[in-house]
Amino acid sequence: MHQEVYTDILKGVNRIMELMTSWEKKGLEKGLKKWLEKGRTEEKVKIAKQMLEKEFPLKVICEFTGLSEAEVEKLKD
């Protein structure tokens, strides 16, 4: 009887650990996605600033970087 209860408890604990691992994995994946997206955005901004310094037209900067005109305009300041 005690062995059955212990086994059931152990199964429950193992299931909880599986779920926690799954949640942690999802959290890591989400964090990695955000980190990569931030890096891409920073690189786009860097390129846009360089293009502004070389006096590229606004529309060309937007086309090459994928940034909106408003985003590029903010970089001028």
N, C-alpha and C positions, 0 to 999 in steps of 0.2 A: 504494500500500500504506500509506504513512504517513498519507495523507489519510483513508483508511478507519478507521484506528486512532484518529486524532484525532477524527473524526466520532463514532465509537462512545463515546469518552471524554466528549466534549461532551454526547452524549445522556444518558449516565449521570449526569453532573454536573447537567444540567437536571432529571432525574427526582429526584435527591436534593434539589434546591432546591424542587421542587414539594412533596415530602413534608415538608420542613422548614416550608414555608409552611402546609401543612395542619395540622401539629402546633402551630405557633404560633397559628393561628386557633383551634384547639380549646382551647388554653391560655387565650387571651384570652376566649373565650366562657365557659369554666369560671370564670375569675377574675371576670368581669362578673356571672355568676350569683351567685357567693358574695357579692360586694359589694352587689348588690341585695337579696339575702336578709338580709344583716346590717343594711342600712338599714331593711328592713321590720320586723325583730325589734326594732331600737332604737326605732322609732316605736310599736310595740305596747307596749313597756315604758314609754315616755313617757306614753302614754295611760292605761295601767293605774295608773301612779303618780298621775296627776292625778285619776283616779277614786277611788283610795284616799284621797287628801286630802279629797275631797268625800264620803267615807264611803259610796260605792256598795257594795251587797252583793257579796260575792265571786263568786257565780254570775253576776251581771250583768256584772261585769268580765271574767270568762272568756268569756262569750257574745260580748261586743262586741269583744274583742281577739284571741280565739282562743288565748290563753295557758291553760295548765293551772292548776288550783288551787294546785298545788305551786309553780309559777313565780310566781304572784301572791303567795303567802304569803312567798316569799323577798324580795319587794320591800318588805314591811312593815318589815323590819329596817333 
